[in-house]
Amino acid sequence: MKNFKPFTIEHLQVDQLDQFSPSRINYYLVFWWKNIPLGHIWLYNEDDSFERISFNQKVLEAIEKTVAYYASVQGKGDQTFWKNYLLASDKENLKQELDLIIPLQIDGKADSEKLSIVICTRNRPQAIDDCVKALMASHDKDFELIVVDNAPDDDRTEQVIKKYPDVKYVKEPLKGLDVARNTGARYATHGIIAYTDDDVIVEPNWSSLLKTVFRDPKTMAVTGLVIPVSLKTKAQYTFEKDWGFNKGYLPKIFGSAYFDANVNIGVPAWEVGAGANMAFRREVFDLVGWFDERLDVGASGCSGDSEFWYRIMAEGYQCNYYPQLFVYHQHREEMASLKSQIFNYMRGQVSSIFVQYENYHHSGDLFRLKKSLPNYYARRIYQAVKHLSWSSFFETLNEIHGCISGWLFYRKHRNVIREGSLLYLKSLKENAVVDERTVVSVVIPCYNHGRYLSKAIESILGQTHRNTEIIVVDDGSTDNTVSVCNSYPNVKYVRTERLGLSGARNTGIRYSTGNYLVFLDADDYLYADAFKINLKYFSDNGKVVFVSGSHDKVDDEGNLLPTSKPAERWAENYEGLLNGNYIAMEATVMYRKELFYSFFFDPQLKACEDYDINLNITRYFPTVTHTEKIAAYRIHGANMSADKILMLDYVMKVLERQKSKLRSGKQIEAYEAGVKVWQDYYTS
């Protein structure tokens, strides 16, 4: 389109078409029946040639397949009456027919699962404000909203979110969209995790509809329609015409049949939908891994979402597309920005296809890279030269450049350890390495325990193993925590706002750079040889992934209290933990850092989160527990463990999670014994 003119977007109910009286401008018209999108047309109306009959015919052609689909779903068979009513502008009869044909919602009742919504943002405070404001206007406000501020240059986004006290703000220091997506999933506490972007405006029914679309247990991902907010520039028009997120108006299932039909020629996973409007079952991250952080913005360019959908389908699950689940997206306005966007699309797509082949060795991925894409671009170049279309020629070169860049990017980042399932924790197969250069990172979550914090920090600075790193995560303290940290220039200080103990620990992990990790509560402290002792056990037992020791109990003043004698554990630690939490103090545990590519402290748990993560780890990996005392556990009035009702509730929840994972009679016996042990312990 050489002489581009803007398009006005209008949304029209199909029984109100007679109210549309176009001016001599271009239109992008979206047709609806109540809150169900049916189709769209591009209307080039630059003269006075508008004819009502011709217009109604175009509308019919745009929505016919969609209405026929809903008629078949409702068991109405082949419906023709509504077509005649539409062409004749018979509003009353058309309304009656469509009321019978088209359902008012996707599915029946809402799922029992609750909803977490994650928005990933970076340096766009106005956009995030608009996005959050729209979500706050949802008809169903029963959801958890998490804003992940990805490597921001300033605190403008944080200041915006402070206007919304119910929104959970998380600052993610590592740049990358898929890093932010993974972080959001870790902080989410509900069974359905939805994602949208800061340049998206959701419609008021979005949150309630999301709760109705996971009825099929094989459905692990859901996407929806994305409608443009504006088409006032050539860049926006070009994107929507050639690259838009609109995947049509018919619901689709992307499962085994779709995957098998395309696997030999390369599964076009990007057809599933758009990352601006997607949701997942929380459990999918355990089943297929996390978003691959090599992909998307901040890394390869894009396609982290499509590679994730590919994995879901490859593992035998399905992704569903529902056009009724719609949002509005603000496309980029400048051609230079669009050019960069398309370059990154192709760079990310090629990178993601290589990653797919790395994971599954499906020959179709190589076929797409070596045959399909080269042939496609050869035809594009031939047509551009033949018709002397130089704009098309240079657009094609930009895409080819992106493809080559994606190939080069993957060559530098292939076969790396990534955030994901246990399959990708390759380095844990190697022996633990310990020498004088080994760095131990210590994460200290602190909420209004500033009076104890100096003792905790000094206990780390006084370690006989000197190579340490200290990260204090101040989780919204109102006491002197920040001033205590400021008195120690080598302490990394990170501020969060009431994420809870699990969330604070997870945040500390993201800021850590050491080879090993220790989690020390601010009111406890370590003995001088703590790191030396645990590292020695790693040296002597290279295959273990964590080492834990014993501890003393002390009162508020540091005086020793009676402590039960611990037992050593050298094998079958999963069964041992099922039978009872013999790791009685989390600060005695030293972890290999690589574990946290897959495992994390669960923010859903207000207590027993350490018991939960250690059970999950020992299901797969060997560990050691010794009897040497390496830490002091302070007993005072604010200890959560003193609340026996709360502790029993959460320890039972943690054990219940393991029930479906038990694989042997020995594990089942240990589980049943553990239930009785905990009930006796907290009710005696």
C-alpha positions, 0 to 999 in steps of 0.5 A: 500500500504505497499511499497509506491512509489510516484505518478506523477500528469499529466494533459492530453487533451483527444485528445492528449493521444498519446503524453503520454509516461509513465516512470516506475513510478506511475501516477495520470492522470487527463483528460480534454477537453480544460478547462473542467475536465472529469475524472482521473485514478490511473496508476500503471506503475512499469514495462514495461507492458504499452499498448496503447489500454488498456490505451485508454480503461481505459481513456474511462471508466474514462470519459464516464459518464461525456461526456454522461452527457454533450451530454445530456445537449447539446441535442446530445442524445446517442453519440458513435462516439467519443468513437471509435475515442478515442480508435483508437487515431483518434485525428481530428475526436475526436476533432470535436465530443467533440467540439459539445458535451462539452460546453466551460462554465458552464452557459451563461453570468456572473451574475450582482452580483460582487464578494468578495473572502475571504481567511482565514489564520493562521501563514502560510505566504508563503502559503498565498503569493502563494495563493494571487499571483495566484488570482492576475493572474486571467483573471477576476480581478474584485473582492474584495479580503479579507485576514482574519488573524486568531489569528496570532502569529506574523505579518508575514502574515500582512507584506506579504499582504502589498505587495498587496495594493488592498487586504483588510487585516483583523486581527481577534483576536478570533481563529477559522476557522468559526470565520474567515469565519464569519468575512470575510463575514462581511467585504465583500461588494459584492453579491457573497462571495467565500472562499478558503484556504491558501493552495489552488492555484486557476486557472485563470478562477475561479473568472470569472466562479464564476460569472456565477453559481448563475443564479437559485435564489434557489441556495445559495451555490456553490462548485467545484472540488479540485485537488491535487497539489502533491502525493509524500508521502504516507500521500498525497496518502492516503488522496486523495484515502480515504478522498479527496475533489474530488466529481466527474466530474458531476455537481450535485444539492443538493436540496430538492430532495436530502435532503428528500431522505436522511433525515431519515438516516442522510443527508451526507452534506459533499458530497456537496463539500469542504470548500477550494472551495465554494461560497455563496450568501451574503443574505444566512447569513440573511436567515440561519445564520452564520457559527457555531463557535463551529465547524471547526479548532480552535473549534470542528475540522472541518465540519463547512462548511457541517453543513452550507450546511445542514442548506441551504438545510433544509431551502429549498434552494440548493447547486450546485456542478460544477467540472468546478469550480476547484482549486488545494490543497496541501495535508499534507505530513506527516502521523502524520499530516494526522492522526491528520487531520482524527481524527479532521474530525471525531471529527468535523463530529460527533459534526456537526451532533449533532448541526444539530439535535439541530437545526432541530431534524431530526431523521436521524441525531440520526440514523447516530450517533447511528446506521450507524457509530457504525455498520460501525466501527464494520465492519471495526474492524472485517475485520481488525482483520480477515485479521490481518491488524493492520494498518487498525485496528489502523486507525479505532481506531483513527477515533473512538477516533475522534467520541467520542471526538466529542461527548464529545466536543458537550456535553460541547458546546450544546445549546449555543448562536452562531453567527447566525440568530435571532433564536439563540439570546436566551438571548435577551428574558431575561431581561437586567441585570444592576448592579455595575459589568456591563461593558460598552465597547466603540468602537472608530473608528479613522482615522486621528482624533488624535487631538480630540481623547484625549477628546473622551477618557477622556469623557469615563474615566470620566463617573460616571458609572466607569466600562468601556472598551475602544477600539480604532480602528485606521483605518490606521491613519497617524497622532498622533493617536497611540501616543495618545492611548499609553498615556492611558495604559488601552486603547485597541489599534487595528490597521486596514488598511482603512476598513472604519467606518463600518469595524472599528466598526465591528473590535472593536466589536470583541475585546470587552468584555463588556455587553453593547456596545457604538460606539463613533466617535473620534471627538465627546465626551460623557457627564459624566452621559451618561452610568448611564442614559442609563443603568437606562433605561435598568433597567426600561425597561428590554426587550429593546435591545438598548437605545438611547438619545439626544445630543448637537451640538458643533463647532470645539472648543466645543462651543454649537450650536443650536440643534433641540428638540428631541422626545421620542420614546417608541413603534413602533420604526421601523415605526418611523425610516422608517419615519426618523432617529430620532436617530441623533447621533450614540454615544447616542445609547447603545446596548446589546452586544448579538445583534452583534451575528447577526447584524453588520455594513454593510461595503457596506455603506459609510454612513448611516450604523448606520441608516441601523443597527438600522432599522434592529434591530427595525424590530424585537426588542423593543427599547427606545429613550429618550430626556436626553442629553448624548453626544456632536456631533462636527461640523467641515469641515470634517463631512461626513454629510455635503455632501448632495448628498452622504448622500441622495444617501446612505439614499435612498439605506438604505431605499430601502433595507427595501422595500421588508421587509415591512409587513403592511400598516402602515410600507408601509406608514411610508416608503413612508413618509420617502422617501419624508422626506429625499428627502426634507431634503437633497435637501432643 
